[in-house]
Amino acid sequence: MSTPLARLLAMAYRHLIDGLHARLAEHGYTDVRPAYGYVLLAVREGPMTGVDVAALLGTTKQAAAKQLDAMERAGLIARTT
């Protein structure tokens, strides 16, 4: 029996993410979560609000705020007022 395509894609994605995190750790970024990537890609286009991040991640505003707090502590983002 062959492995379903969706499973193969999930395995490839996991391998890619694991490799990315290993390379980030080599450069001193040891506390990077997979969801950070979605936020970092989105903010390349310009500033986002916490509400925008919540919508992007499909979470509550409170969960997005916690994520942004962690990203700010890690030095990955800087908030503006």
C-alpha positions in Angstrom: 0.0 0.0 0.0 1.4 3.4 -0.9 1.5 6.4 1.4 -1.2 9.0 0.7 -0.1 12.2 -0.9 -1.3 14.4 1.9 0.8 12.4 4.4 3.9 12.7 2.1 3.4 16.4 1.9 3.0 16.7 5.7 6.2 14.7 6.2 8.1 16.9 3.7 6.8 20.1 5.4 7.9 18.8 8.8 11.3 18.0 7.4 11.6 21.5 5.9 10.5 23.2 9.2 12.9 21.0 11.3 15.8 22.0 9.0 14.9 25.6 9.1 14.8 25.6 12.9 18.2 23.8 13.1 19.7 26.5 10.9 18.1 29.3 12.9 19.5 27.7 16.1 23.0 27.7 14.6 22.6 31.5 14.3 21.4 31.9 17.9 17.6 31.9 17.3 16.7 29.1 19.6 13.1 30.1 20.6 11.4 30.3 17.2 8.0 28.7 16.8 6.5 27.7 13.5 3.7 30.3 13.8 6.3 33.1 13.9 7.0 32.4 10.2 3.5 33.4 9.2 3.7 36.7 11.1 7.2 37.5 9.8 6.2 36.8 6.2 3.1 39.0 6.6 4.9 42.0 8.2 7.4 42.1 5.3 4.6 43.8 3.4 4.1 46.5 6.1 3.0 47.0 9.7 0.1 44.9 11.1 -2.1 45.4 14.1 -2.7 42.8 16.7 -6.2 42.3 15.2 -4.6 41.6 11.8 -2.2 39.0 13.4 -5.2 37.3 15.2 -7.0 37.1 11.9 -3.9 35.7 10.1 -3.4 33.0 12.7 -7.0 32.3 13.3 -6.8 33.0 17.0 -8.2 35.5 19.5 -6.7 38.9 20.0 -5.4 37.8 23.3 -3.6 34.8 21.9 -2.1 37.0 19.1 -0.9 39.5 21.8 0.9 36.7 23.6 2.5 35.6 20.4 3.6 39.1 19.6 4.9 39.5 23.2 7.1 36.4 22.7 8.3 37.5 19.3 9.2 40.9 20.7 11.1 39.4 23.6 13.0 37.2 21.1 14.0 40.3 19.2 12.1 39.3 16.0 9.7 42.2 15.9 9.5 45.7 17.3 6.2 47.3 18.1 5.3 50.9 17.3 2.7 53.0 18.9 
